[in-house]
């Protein structure tokens, strides 16, 4: 007669200790088995993509390092390279000489900038858009005042000659020239007044007219600042 089995014991084996029969839990999802003939995701990735990304990274590093442009030649690089600073002066005379050279260089740069019409280097009487307009008006026309030195030289030469008729002719020439000069100055002054009143209604044209007339009496190549428009240009 068979002895009945206790409750909780399977019929396939004898009763065992509960400590030995307890099953240990194993996470098979964390354990990856590598089967023959299969590759992982890292190995199946496209090698050209990584090569492309490496190439782009290399190009960026090259551009960042300054190699994105052709390398300058040696003489060009040496020409742009600033030289060493001059040694300090050892005597008071040398320091004074160096200071005068620096002042002369700065004055030369300022004069060239003023001749070119740079507002920051011009005197106060030549600054502003009104004076710029007046200079353009004067420089765009042929002025009788530009012949003043030539006529005055001829008249002076005629007065020292020992001929009475030459002296009279020289005096008459100088007097006629002054009349023509006054008439031309009146025409120029009216044009300046009209143009300034049209473009700058709040400005007084009196000072501008005298400024233009005085500039018109100078030879064109001696004017300061230099003319920026050609004769006959529209202003």
C-alpha positions in Angstrom: 0.0 0.0 0.0 1.5 3.3 -1.1 2.0 6.0 1.4 0.2 9.3 0.5 2.5 12.2 -0.4 2.5 15.4 1.6 0.8 18.4 0.2 3.1 20.6 -2.0 5.4 17.7 -3.1 5.4 16.7 -6.8 5.2 13.1 -7.8 8.2 13.3 -10.0 10.8 13.4 -7.3 11.3 12.9 -3.6 10.9 15.6 -1.1 13.8 18.0 -0.9 14.8 20.7 1.4 13.0 24.0 0.7 16.4 25.8 0.6 17.7 23.6 -2.2 14.5 23.5 -4.2 14.1 27.3 -4.4 14.8 28.5 -7.9 17.3 31.4 -8.5 16.0 34.2 -10.8 18.2 34.9 -13.8 17.6 38.0 -16.1 18.0 36.6 -19.6 17.3 39.9 -21.2 20.6 41.4 -19.9 22.6 38.4 -21.1 23.1 38.5 -24.9 24.2 35.4 -26.6 26.2 35.7 -29.7 25.2 33.1 -32.2 27.5 32.1 -35.1 27.0 33.9 -38.3 25.3 37.0 -36.8 26.7 40.5 -36.2 25.9 43.0 -33.6 24.5 46.5 -34.3 27.9 48.1 -33.9 29.3 45.8 -36.6 26.4 46.2 -39.0 26.7 50.0 -39.0 27.7 51.6 -42.3 31.4 52.3 -42.2 31.0 55.1 -44.9 28.9 57.1 -42.5 31.6 57.2 -39.8 34.2 58.0 -42.5 32.1 60.9 -43.7 31.6 62.3 -40.2 35.3 61.9 -39.6 36.1 63.8 -42.8 33.7 66.7 -41.9 35.2 66.9 -38.5 38.7 67.1 -40.0 37.5 69.9 -42.4 36.1 71.9 -39.5 39.3 71.5 -37.6 41.3 72.6 -40.6 39.2 75.7 -41.1 39.3 76.6 -37.4 43.1 76.4 -37.5 43.3 78.9 -40.4 44.1 76.5 -43.2 41.0 77.3 -45.2 43.0 79.8 -47.4 46.2 79.5 -49.4 49.4 79.9 -47.4 51.0 83.3 -48.1 54.5 83.4 -49.5 57.4 84.0 -47.2 58.2 87.6 -48.4 54.5 88.5 -48.1 54.3 87.2 -44.6 57.5 89.0 -43.6 56.2 92.2 -45.2 53.1 92.2 -43.0 55.0 91.2 -39.9 55.6 94.3 -37.7 59.3 94.9 -36.9 60.7 95.1 -33.5 60.0 98.3 -31.5 62.8 100.9 -31.7 65.0 101.1 -28.7 64.3 103.9 -26.2 66.3 107.1 -26.6 69.5 107.3 -24.6 69.9 111.1 -24.6 67.6 114.1 -24.4 68.6 115.3 -27.8 67.7 112.0 -29.4 64.3 111.9 -27.6 63.6 115.5 -28.8 64.5 114.5 -32.4 62.3 111.5 -32.4 59.4 113.6 -31.0 59.8 116.1 -33.8 59.8 113.3 -36.4 56.6 111.9 -35.0 54.9 115.3 -35.0 56.0 115.9 -38.6 54.6 112.6 -39.7 51.3 113.2 -37.9 51.0 116.7 -39.5 51.7 115.2 -42.9 49.0 112.6 -42.4 46.5 115.3 -41.2 47.3 117.5 -44.2 46.8 114.7 -46.7 43.5 113.8 -45.1 42.4 117.5 -45.1 43.3 117.8 -48.8 41.2 114.8 -49.5 38.2 116.4 -47.8 38.0 114.4 -44.6 35.7 116.4 -42.3 37.6 115.4 -39.1 40.8 117.1 -40.3 39.3 120.2 -41.9 39.4 123.6 -40.3 36.1 124.9 -38.7 35.4 127.2 -41.6 35.5 124.3 -44.2 33.3 121.9 -42.3 29.7 121.1 -42.8 27.5 120.1 -45.8 26.8 123.8 -46.7 30.5 124.5 -47.2 30.9 121.3 -49.1 28.1 122.4 -51.5 29.6 125.8 -51.9 33.0 124.3 -52.9 31.3 122.1 -55.4 29.5 125.0 -57.0 32.7 127.0 -57.3 34.7 124.1 -58.6 32.1 123.2 -61.2 32.4 126.5 -63.1 35.1 128.6 -64.7 35.7 131.6 -62.5 37.2 134.9 -63.6 38.9 135.2 -60.2 41.3 132.4 -61.2 43.0 134.7 -63.6 43.7 137.4 -61.0 47.3 136.5 -60.5 48.1 136.4 -64.2 46.4 139.7 -64.9 48.0 141.4 -61.9 51.4 140.2 -63.0 50.9 141.6 -66.5 49.7 144.9 -65.2 52.6 145.1 -62.8 55.1 144.4 -65.6 53.5 147.1 -67.8 53.8 149.8 -65.1 57.6 149.4 -64.8 58.2 149.7 -68.5 59.5 153.1 -69.7 56.6 153.6 -72.1 53.6 155.8 -71.3 51.2 154.0 -73.5 52.1 150.6 -72.0 51.5 152.0 -68.5 48.1 153.4 -69.5 47.1 150.1 -71.2 48.2 148.2 -68.1 46.1 150.4 -65.8 43.1 150.1 -68.1 43.5 146.3 -68.3 43.6 146.0 -64.5 40.6 148.3 -64.0 38.6 146.3 -66.6 39.5 143.1 -65.0 38.2 144.3 -61.7 34.9 145.2 -63.2 34.5 141.8 -64.8 35.6 140.1 -61.5 32.9 142.0 -59.6 30.2 141.0 -62.1 31.3 137.4 -62.1 31.3 137.4 -58.2 27.8 138.8 -58.2 26.6 136.0 -60.5 28.4 133.4 -58.4 27.0 134.8 -55.2 23.4 134.7 -56.5 23.8 131.1 -57.5 25.2 130.1 -54.2 22.4 131.9 -52.3 19.7 130.3 -54.4 21.1 126.8 -54.1 21.8 127.0 -50.4 18.3 128.4 -49.8 16.8 125.5 -51.7 18.7 122.7 -50.1 19.3 124.2 -46.6 16.4 126.5 -45.8 17.6 127.1 -42.2 21.1 128.2 -43.1 22.1 131.8 -43.7 23.7 132.1 -47.2 25.7 135.3 -46.3 28.8 133.5 -44.9 28.5 130.9 -47.6 28.6 133.5 -50.4 31.7 135.1 -49.1 33.3 131.7 -48.7 32.5 130.9 -52.3 33.7 134.2 -53.7 37.0 134.0 -51.8 37.6 130.4 -53.1 36.8 131.5 -56.7 39.7 134.0 -56.6 42.2 131.2 -56.1 43.9 129.2 -58.8 42.1 125.8 -59.1 45.2 123.7 -58.3 45.9 125.8 -55.2 42.5 125.5 -53.6 42.1 123.9 -50.2 40.5 121.4 -49.9 41.1 120.0 -53.4 38.3 120.2 -55.9 36.2 117.0 -56.0 34.1 117.8 -59.1 35.1 118.5 -62.7 34.4 121.8 -64.5 30.9 121.7 -66.0 29.6 119.0 -63.6 26.0 119.1 -62.4 25.8 120.2 -58.7 
